[in-house]
C-alpha cells in the first residue's frame, strides 16, 4: 500500500460531567478507523481500554500524547497488531475534552493484509480488502448500530 499521501482528520470531543446520570458511559466500546490515532486530553481518566476481557482505566497525564493503534494497522498486519478497543466513562465532577487526530491512508488506497504478513500455509488473509473511503462509509453505519466495521470484514 502506498502511504505517500493520506487522509487525516481532526475532531474534538466534549464530555460534560454527569452529576446524576445512572449511565457513566460517554462513548460505547469501539475501535477507530485509520492507522494510528493521536489523542490529547484535558484531564486524567475517562479512557478505558479492553484488556483480556476486562476494562482497564488508562490514567494518563493530560500533557501526554496517547497513541492508539487503529483498524487499518490491524488489517495491514493481518491481525498481528490489534486495533485498540476502548470506551469513555464520564466523570461526575470534571468536564473531559479530547482532541483525536485520526491518521489514515488516502481515501483511494486499497487496504488489505500486506504480503509480509500473509502466507498460504499458516497465515492466510484474515480480512477482505476494501478502499479506505468504502471502509469509512461502512463504519458510519456500524457506529449507528454499535458494531465494529472491522468485525464485518474479517474472513
C-alpha positions in Angstrom: 0.0 0.0 0.0 1.3 3.4 -1.0 1.4 5.7 2.1 2.9 8.8 0.4 -0.4 10.5 0.8 -3.0 10.1 3.5 -6.4 11.2 4.7 -6.1 12.5 8.2 -8.9 14.2 10.2 -9.0 16.0 13.5 -12.0 16.3 15.8 -12.9 17.4 19.3 -15.0 15.5 21.9 -16.7 17.2 24.8 -17.8 15.0 27.7 -19.6 17.2 30.3 -19.9 16.0 33.9 -23.0 13.9 34.6 -23.9 14.7 38.1 -26.9 12.4 38.4 -26.8 10.2 35.3 -27.2 6.4 36.0 -25.1 5.5 33.0 -21.5 6.7 33.2 -20.7 5.6 29.6 -19.7 8.6 27.5 -18.8 6.6 24.4 -19.6 2.9 24.0 -16.8 0.3 23.2 -15.4 0.7 19.8 -12.3 0.7 17.6 -11.3 3.5 15.3 -10.6 3.6 11.6 -7.2 4.5 10.3 -3.7 3.5 11.0 -2.9 5.5 14.2 -4.9 7.8 16.5 -3.0 10.6 18.4 -5.0 11.8 21.3 -4.6 14.6 23.8 -7.0 15.2 26.7 -7.5 17.9 29.3 -7.8 15.6 32.4 -6.5 12.3 33.5 -9.1 9.5 33.5 -12.1 8.6 31.5 -10.5 6.5 28.8 -10.8 2.7 29.4 -9.1 0.0 27.3 -10.3 -3.6 27.0 -7.6 -6.0 28.1 -8.2 -9.8 28.4 -12.0 -9.2 28.5 -11.8 -6.6 31.3 -11.9 -2.8 31.3 -8.7 -1.1 32.5 -8.5 2.6 33.3 -5.9 4.4 31.2 -4.9 7.1 33.8 -2.7 9.1 31.6 -1.2 12.5 32.2 -3.0 15.3 30.4 0.3 16.5 29.0 0.9 13.3 27.2 0.1 12.3 23.6 -1.7 9.0 23.6 -1.1 6.7 20.6 -3.8 4.1 19.8 -3.5 1.5 17.1 -6.4 1.6 14.7 -8.3 -0.7 12.4 -6.2 -0.4 9.3 -3.0 -1.2 11.1 -4.7 -4.4 12.2 -5.8 -5.1 8.7 -2.3 -4.4 7.1 -0.6 -6.6 9.7 -3.2 -9.3 9.2 -4.1 -9.2 12.9 -0.6 -9.2 14.3 -1.2 -5.8 15.8 -4.7 -5.2 17.2 -6.8 -2.1 17.0 -7.4 -0.8 20.5 -10.9 -1.5 21.8 -11.8 1.4 24.1 -14.6 3.4 25.6 -15.1 6.6 27.6 -16.5 6.8 31.1 -17.6 10.2 32.2 -16.8 11.9 35.4 -19.3 13.3 37.9 -17.3 16.4 38.6 -15.0 17.3 35.8 -15.6 18.1 32.1 -13.4 15.9 29.8 -12.3 17.3 26.4 -10.3 15.2 23.9 -8.7 16.0 20.6 -8.0 12.9 18.5 -6.1 13.1 15.2 -7.1 10.1 13.0 -4.2 9.2 10.7 -5.1 7.0 7.7 -4.1 6.2 4.2 -5.5 8.1 1.2 -9.2 7.6 0.5 -8.5 5.6 -2.7 -6.0 3.3 -1.0 -6.9 -0.4 -1.2 -6.3 -1.7 2.3 -5.7 -5.4 2.8 -3.2 -7.6 4.6 0.3 -6.9 3.4 2.2 -9.7 1.7 4.8 -9.7 4.6 2.1 -10.8 7.0 0.4 -13.4 4.8 1.3 -17.0 3.7 -0.9 -19.7 2.4 0.0 -22.3 5.0 -0.1 -20.7 8.4 -1.4 -17.1 7.9 -3.9 -16.7 5.2 -5.5 -13.3 4.7 -7.8 -12.6 7.7 -9.5 -9.5 6.2 -11.0 -8.7 2.9 -9.6 -5.7 1.1 -11.5 -2.5 0.5 -10.7 1.1 -0.1 -10.3 3.4 2.9 -13.2 5.5 1.7 -15.5 2.5 1.5 -14.4 1.4 5.0 -15.1 4.9 6.4 -18.6 4.9 4.8 -19.4 1.4 6.1 -18.0 2.3 9.5 -20.5 5.2 9.8 -23.3 2.7 9.5 -21.8 0.4 12.2 -21.3 3.3 14.6 -25.1 3.7 14.5 -25.8 0.0 15.2 -23.0 -0.3 17.7 -21.0 -2.9 15.8 -17.4 -2.7 14.6 -16.8 -2.5 10.9 -13.6 -4.4 11.5 -15.6 -7.4 12.5 -17.7 -7.2 9.3 -14.7 -7.6 7.0 -12.9 -10.5 8.8 -12.7 -13.6 6.6 
